[in-house]
Amino acid sequence: MDVTADRPSLTKGADPILSVRNLETTFAVRNSTIKAVRDVSFDLRPGEILGVVGESGSGKSATVNSLLRLLPPPPTAVTTGSVVYGGEDLLTVPARRLRAIRGKEISMIFQDPSTSFNPVQTIGWQIAEAIKVHDRRISRTAVRARVIELLTMVGVPSPQVRFGQFPHEYSGGMRQRAMIAMALANSPKIIIADEPTTALDVTIQAQILDLLEKVRTETQAATILITHDLGIIAEVADRVLVMYAGKIVESGQVREVFTDPQHPYTLGLLASLPRIDTAMEELLSIPGQPPSMSSPPSGCAFHVRCKLTQGRDRCRQEQPALTAAGGSGSHLAACHFSDEMESEAISIAAIVGTDVRAGTRP
């Protein structure tokens, strides 16, 4: 994972295309309420790839599904916050207006294309439907030509033949490509990709990532990329949000976050990466388990697993704010003692044989 190379900035100085502020989402489960998303705020700029990482249950998918109101109420409720796109708050616009935005201006690549496509309709028909729902006047000939153009763009072989095939006739990689084609069908300004490379072999993963980068370069669409894989974020993302227990605990440019982490959770994720250039008796892991979101711990949610806490009351009682860290105004971390991360990083480096401050990576 190499994050030492500078990427050309496509977003420098650009105004945000999407602004999320103080987003909170809850799930009603039996007799309890789960706070799945807690006070999440971020901006997305044109042409930017924003990575979102964290363990399962950290609130990544719940956050992006909340943006487009894809979580059914009840049992889900977005209790506070705003999602401003084009001067409109997507959390309060009428349902008809939201339907016009979904799939046209903001599109989504879902986690599992095997379950996202209708198994009894052809791929071509389903992509065509995504176009026709936003353009009722388009002719059958024009929509077929557009679908074949999209399938060609995403690298599906023999697109004229594949147009009439069903999802089970596509391989996993081709289904994911077809899902990307559907997401691109109406030239959206924002693409949300939820684990787009899950369950794909590494060769197909690389092809999908190259495709997302090509789309970003050619269309200037902004992308929110959710993944567990830090290597993917290092390869393609411009900025990264690290989430834990429904909150953002660190954010910033990928290079500064990965080479100079300012939150113990981020450091733990980086230290747990496997290495191929050093003999390791066992993989490192973050001790303990993520907290129950029905009754999250007081103070910093990570304190029960954190080496920096050292029994200090402030960690147990006071929830840390996301503030500037690491000497950069764009690098934020929610840790009371981030100034002590230097010594913590050195101790981790001694174990894994990696200097996280120098930018060398597995």
N, C-alpha and C positions, 0 to 999 in steps of 0.2 A: 504494500500500500504506500504509494509515493504521493505526498502532498507538498513536496518542496517546490515544484514547478509553478510559476505564476501563470494564471489563465488570463486571456484578454477579457477586460470587463465590458459586458454588454449593458450594464445597468447603472454605471456610475452617473450620479446626478439626476437620474430619472425619478419622477414622482411615482409613488406606489400605485399599482393597478388594483391592489386589494389591501385593505387595512382591517385587521381583526383586533378588537379591543375588549379585554376583560371577559372573554368568553367562558361561560360555565354551563356544563351539561350534566344532568342527573338521570339515573335509571331507577325506576321504582321496582324493587325486587322483593316479593313477599311483604314482609313487615319492615323492610329497611330501604334506605335510599342510598344509592351508590353515586358518589361524586366522581364521574368519569373524566370530566374536563374541569380544571380549576384555574380560573383567572388567567387564561391564555391570551397573549397579545403578540402580534407580529405584523410586519408589512411584507408584501410581495411586489417586486418590480418587473417591468416588462423585460422579457428575454432571460430572466433569472431562473436558475434551478435551485430551489430551496429544499434541502434534505431534512427529513424528520426521523430521528432515531430514538431507540429506547427498547426496553424489554417488552415482552407481551404483556398487555394490560396496562401499559403506561399512558394510554389515552391518545395514541397517534391516529388510529382509524376513527375513533369517536370524534376527534377534533375536526377532521376533514369532512366527515359525513354531516357534522353539525353545520358546516358552512353553507351547504345546499339544502339543509332541512331534509335529509334523507333518512333520519332516524324517526320512526313512527311515534307520534304522541297519542295517548300514552303507550307504553310506560316511560317513554323518553321525554325530557323537557329541557329546552335551552332556557335556563332561568335568568341569566343576565348576559349583557354584552352586545356588541354590534359587529357586523361584517359588511363593510362598506365597499361596494363595487360600482364604479361609474356614478358616484354620488347617491346611490341608493343603498339602503340597509337591507341585505338579503334576508335578514331575520324577520322583517316586518312588511316586505312588499307583498302584494296580493298573490295568491297561488297561481293565477293565470300569468302574471308577469314572471314569476319564478320559473314556470314551465318554459317560457320563451327563452330564458337565460340558460337553463340546463341543457346541455347537449349542443348548444349553439355558441354561446360566448364562454361558457365554462363547461368543460367536459371531464369525464372521469374514466380512468382505466381501472377496472375492478381487479381484486386480488386473484380471483379464480375464473378464468374465461370458460372453463368447463361448465360452470353453473351460471355464468352470466348470459350465455347465449341460449335461446330457445331451441331445444333439441329437435323439434319437428318442423322448423323453418330453415330454409337455406341461409348460408352466411350472406350471400349477395342480397337476398330479400331483406334481411335484418339491417344491414348497413344502409340499403336504399330507404328503408322506413325511417331511419334516423335523419336522413336528408329531407324526405318528403314532409315529415311532421313540421319542419321549419320553413318549407317552401312548397306550398300546395300547388303552385302553378308549373312546377318543373315537369317536363314530359318524361314518359317512360324511357325513351331513347337517351335523353340527356342524363337521367339518373343512373342508368346502366353504365353509360360511359364514365360517369364520375366514380362509381364504385370500382370499376376495373382500373381506373387511374389510381385510386387509393390503394388497392391491393398491390398494384405494381410498385407504388411508392414505398410500401412497407416491406417489399421483398417476397411476397407470396408468389411462387412459381405458377405458370400457366393460369393467370388470373381469369381468363375467359371461361376456362373449365371449372376453376374453383368457385366462381360466382354461383354456380348451380349446385354446389355440394353442401352437405349438412355438417354440423359441427363435429360429429363423430368421425367424419372422413378427413378431418384435419389433425395433424400432430399437435402436441401441446405447444410447441414453439410457434406453429402457424396460427393456432387459435389466438395466442397472445398478439401476434402481428395483426390479425383481423380485428381484435379488440382495439388496438391502437389506430387502425384504419377507421373504425367507427368513431373513435374519439376525435379524429382529425377531420371527419366528414364535412363539418360546417365551418372549418378554419377558426377554431376557438382562440380566444386571447389567453385563456388559462387552461392548463391541463393538470388534473390531479391524478397521480399514479400511485395506487395503493399496492405495495409489494408486487410490482410488475414482473419480477424475475423469480418469484417463489416457485419451487418445484420444477424449475428448468435446469438442464445441465449447464455447465459453465460456458460451453461454446455458444449455446443459444442465449444465455444471459448476456454475453459480450455483444452479440448481434443486436439484442433488444436495447442495450445501453447505447450502442453506436447509433441506433435508429432514433432514440430520444434526443441525443445530441444533435443529430442531423435535423430533426424537426425544430429544435430550438434555434439553430443557426439559420435555417431557411425561412421560418415563419415568425420568429421573434416571440413565439408564445411563451409565457411564463409557466413554470412547472413546479408543482409541489410533489416531491418524491418521498414516499414513505418506504422504509426498509429497515431490516435488522442488520444488514450487512454494511459495516463501516467502510469496507473496501470500495463498495459501490459509491458511497457518498464521497470518498476521497477522490474517486476517479471522475465523477461527472458534476457534482454539486458546486455551487458558488458559496452558499451559506448553509449553515446547519443549525437546527434546533434539537437539543437533547432534552427528552421528556422523561419524567419520573413521577409516578403516582398522580398523573393527570395534570402536572405542571411543567412548564419549561424551566429547567434548572441551569441551562447554559445555552448561549447562542452567540453566533459570530461568523466571520469568514472561516471557511473550512480549514484553511492553512493555520490560522491562529488558534483555533479551538483544538485541532489535532496535534499541533506541535507544542502548544502551551496551555494545556487544560487547566481550568480554574475551578472545577468542581470535582470532588472526590468520586462521584458517580461516573463522570466522563472518563476520568483516569482509570477507574475500574474496568469500564468497557474496553478501553484501549489495551490495558494490561492483559485482558483475557483472550486477546487475539492469538491464534496459533502461529508458530514460526516454522519456517522450513530451512532456515540457515543456522539454527542453534538447537542443540540437543536439549530437550526438556523432559523431565521425568513425568510431569503431569501438567495439565493446563490449569492456569490460575482461574479463579472464579471469585465473584463478589460474594462474601459470606451472607448467609441468611436468605430470606425470601422477600419479594415485594410486599408491601403492606396491603391489608384488606381495605378496599376503597369504601366499604360500608361504614368503617370506623377507622379512618386514617389516624396515625399517631399525631400528637400535638407537636407544635414547633416544626422543625425541619423533618419532612417525611422520611428522609434518608438517614436520620441520626442513629436509628437502631442497627444499621449496617456499616456505619462510617467509622474509619480509623481516626479521623480528626476530632471526633466528638470528645473522646476522653472523659466522659462523664460530666461535661460542662452543662450547667443548667440552661444556658442561653440556647443551645441546640434543641433541648427537649421542650422548651417553653415558648420560644419566639420563632415565628415563621420568617425565614430570610427573604428579603426583597431581591428582585433581579436588578443588579446594579453593575456599573462599569467595573471591569476587572482586567488584569493583564496589561495595563498600560495603553489600552485601545478603547476609544469611545464606542466602537461597534461591537466590542467583545463584552458580553454580559454574563454574570454568574450569580446564582442564588445560594451563597454560602457565607456564613458569618466569619469564617476563618480562611478565606481563599488566599490571604497573604502567607499562610503556612503551607501552601501547596508545593512550594519549591522543595522543601525537605521531604514531603510525602512522595513527590515524583522521583526524587533521587533514590528513596528506599525501594520503590517499585522497580525502578530501572535496574537496581542491583539484582533483583530476583529474575527478571525476564531478559536481562542482557540487552536492553533497549534504552537509549537516551531519548525520552519523549520530548525533551527540550531542543534536541538537535535536529529533529525532523526525520530521523531514520525510522523506518517502519518495516514490519514483516513483509 
